[in-house]
Amino acid sequence: QVQLVESGGDLVQAGGSLRLSCAASGNIFRFSGITWYRQAPGKQRELVASITRGGETNYADSVKGRFAISRDNAKNTAFLQMGSLKPEDTAVYYCNARGRLLAEYDYWGQGTQVTVSS
């Protein structure tokens, strides 16, 4: 069983920065596409950023130029560097690992809270 553990969430003022981490157990990390999602109160979960196993990245329009996703396969860890934070970035941020080995798999972390004060 694979576990994903997010960390790095905090309360920060608008304009500040945070770096979220997603640490994966097991040995599937390097085969996985990693995606960060977020869910604000009363809203649907939305994609924030993704990175393929080959390192290609994709971002939601709302975070382009402010957030950067990266991965360190040697450490089984993905990161989301967030800058120029806005109150509307306040949400629980979730890490997802998805891929296919013998079968498709789809794992989620428990989430980490990011709160941006104005």
Phi, psi and chi 1 to 4 in degrees:
 res  aa     phi    psi   chi1   chi2   chi3   chi4
   1 GLN       -  132.7 -177.2   70.5   15.8      -
   2 VAL   -93.3  138.2  173.1      -      -      -
   3 GLN  -119.3  138.5  -73.4 -170.8  -34.5      -
   4 LEU  -114.6  130.4  -58.8  177.5      -      -
   5 VAL  -125.6  114.2  179.4      -      -      -
   6 GLU   -87.9  151.1  -58.6   98.6  -29.3      -
   7 SER  -153.1  167.0   61.7      -      -      -
   8 GLY   105.9   -8.5      -      -      -      -
   9 GLY   -66.5  150.4      -      -      -      -
  10 ASP  -166.9  176.0 -154.5  -14.4      -      -
  11 LEU   -94.5  125.9  170.4   63.2      -      -
  12 VAL  -140.2  152.1   63.4      -      -      -
  13 GLN   -78.7  154.5  -72.2 -170.9  -25.8      -
  14 ALA   -55.2  138.6      -      -      -      -
  15 GLY    92.0  -10.2      -      -      -      -
  16 GLY   -83.0 -174.8      -      -      -      -
  17 SER  -132.3  153.8  -60.5      -      -      -
  18 LEU  -146.1  154.7  -78.2  175.2      -      -
  19 ARG  -124.2  120.0 -171.8  174.1   82.5  153.4
  20 LEU   -93.9  146.6  -54.7 -176.9      -      -
  21 SER  -122.4  149.5  -61.2      -      -      -
  22 CYS  -132.2  106.6  171.5      -      -      -
  23 ALA   -99.6  130.4      -      -      -      -
  24 ALA  -111.3  137.8      -      -      -      -
  25 SER   -89.4  169.9   64.6      -      -      -
  26 GLY    80.3 -168.5      -      -      -      -
  27 ASN  -124.5   26.3   58.3    2.5      -      -
  28 ILE   -99.9   -7.0   66.3  165.1      -      -
  29 PHE   -54.3  -46.9 -177.8   83.8      -      -
  30 ARG   -69.4  -14.6   66.8 -175.5 -177.0  -83.1
  31 PHE   -93.0   -2.9  -58.5  112.7      -      -
  32 SER  -102.3  145.3  -55.0      -      -      -
  33 GLY   -81.2  137.1      -      -      -      -
  34 ILE  -114.5  131.9  -57.3  -64.3      -      -
  35 THR  -130.9  137.2  -56.4      -      -      -
  36 TRP   -99.1  130.7  -74.5   96.1      -      -
  37 TYR  -118.9  165.2  -68.9   83.4      -      -
  38 ARG  -143.3  154.0   66.4 -173.5 -179.6 -173.3
  39 GLN  -139.3  117.5 -172.8  166.1   20.0      -
  40 ALA   -90.7  156.8      -      -      -      -
  41 PRO   -55.5  129.5  -26.2   34.9      -      -
  42 GLY    77.2    5.4      -      -      -      -
  43 LYS  -121.5  162.6  -64.7 -172.6  176.5 -179.5
  44 GLN   -77.2  154.4  -70.8 -171.4  -28.9      -
  45 ARG   -64.8  137.9 -169.9  171.4  -64.6 -170.1
  46 GLU  -131.6  150.0   63.0  175.5   -4.8      -
  47 LEU   -72.4  134.9 -175.3  148.9      -      -
  48 VAL  -104.4  -53.0  176.3      -      -      -
  49 ALA  -160.3  150.9      -      -      -      -
  50 SER  -139.6  156.5   63.6      -      -      -
  51 ILE  -141.4  130.7 -175.5  166.2      -      -
  52 THR   -79.2  171.9   68.0      -      -      -
  53 ARG   -63.2  -24.3   54.0 -172.8  -70.3 -179.6
  54 GLY   -88.9   -3.5      -      -      -      -
  55 GLY    98.0    4.4      -      -      -      -
  56 GLU   -74.7  138.7  -66.0 -179.8    3.0      -
  57 THR  -116.4  156.4   59.0      -      -      -
  58 ASN  -146.7  143.8 -178.5   57.1      -      -
  59 TYR  -134.2  149.2  -62.5   92.0      -      -
  60 ALA   -67.0  146.3      -      -      -      -
  61 ASP   -56.5  -34.0  -72.7  -16.9      -      -
  62 SER   -68.0  -16.0   59.5      -      -      -
  63 VAL  -119.1   -2.9  -53.4      -      -      -
  64 LYS   -57.9  133.8  -79.4 -179.3 -179.2  176.9
  65 GLY    85.4  -10.5      -      -      -      -
  66 ARG  -115.2  -32.6  -60.6 -171.5  -61.3  121.7
  67 PHE  -111.6  152.6  -69.8   11.4      -      -
  68 ALA  -140.0  127.5      -      -      -      -
  69 ILE  -100.6  143.1 -171.9  171.3      -      -
  70 SER  -149.7  171.5   60.7      -      -      -
  71 ARG  -146.4  150.2   63.2 -170.3  -61.2  159.5
  72 ASP  -126.8   96.9 -175.4  -21.3      -      -
  73 ASN   -65.2  -29.1  -71.3  -20.4      -      -
  74 ALA   -66.0  -27.9      -      -      -      -
  75 LYS  -105.7    4.7  -64.3 -178.0  177.9  179.4
  76 ASN    52.6   42.2  -77.5   -2.2      -      -
  77 THR  -136.9  138.9  -56.2      -      -      -
  78 ALA  -114.5  156.9      -      -      -      -
  79 PHE  -132.6  152.7  -56.0   96.6      -      -
  80 LEU  -131.2  106.0 -175.2   67.0      -      -
  81 GLN   -87.3  121.0 -179.8   68.2   46.6      -
  82 MET  -116.4  128.0  -54.4 -172.5  -64.9      -
  83 GLY  -130.4  168.8      -      -      -      -
  84 SER    47.4   47.8  -58.7      -      -      -
  85 LEU   -65.1  145.1  -76.6  162.3      -      -
  86 LYS  -121.1  156.2  -54.8  174.6 -178.6 -180.0
  87 PRO   -54.6  -32.0  -29.3   36.6      -      -
  88 GLU   -73.3   -4.9   50.2  -96.4   43.4      -
  89 ASP   -82.7   -6.7  -65.3  -41.7      -      -
  90 THR   -61.4  124.8  -64.6      -      -      -
  91 ALA  -178.5  170.9      -      -      -      -
  92 VAL   -89.4  128.6  177.9      -      -      -
  93 TYR  -103.4  129.9  -76.3   70.5      -      -
  94 TYR  -118.1  144.1  -61.7   91.2      -      -
  95 CYS  -103.3  139.0  176.7      -      -      -
  96 ASN  -130.3  137.0  171.5  -91.9      -      -
  97 ALA  -120.7  126.4      -      -      -      -
  98 ARG  -137.6  142.7 -172.8  176.6  -63.7  129.0
  99 GLY  -179.1 -164.9      -      -      -      -
 100 ARG  -145.9  124.8 -179.7 -178.3  177.6   88.8
 101 LEU  -115.9 -108.6  -67.5  173.8      -      -
 102 LEU   -70.0  -27.8  -63.7  178.3      -      -
 103 ALA  -148.4  164.6      -      -      -      -
 104 GLU   -70.4  147.8  -69.1 -174.9   -5.9      -
 105 TYR  -137.9  158.9   58.1   86.0      -      -
 106 ASP  -157.0  106.4 -173.1   -8.0      -      -
 107 TYR  -119.1  146.8  -64.2  107.6      -      -
 108 TRP  -125.8  148.0  -69.1   85.7      -      -
 109 GLY   -87.5 -179.3      -      -      -      -
 110 GLN   -88.3  -12.9   83.0  -69.0  -15.4      -
 111 GLY    96.7  155.0      -      -      -      -
 112 THR  -137.8  137.0 -174.2      -      -      -
 113 GLN   -84.3  129.7  176.3   70.9   48.0      -
 114 VAL  -117.9  124.3  172.1      -      -      -
 115 THR  -124.8  124.6  -57.2      -      -      -
 116 VAL  -113.3  118.8 -175.8      -      -      -
 117 SER   -93.1  148.6   63.5      -      -      -
 118 SER   -90.2      -   57.1      -      -      -
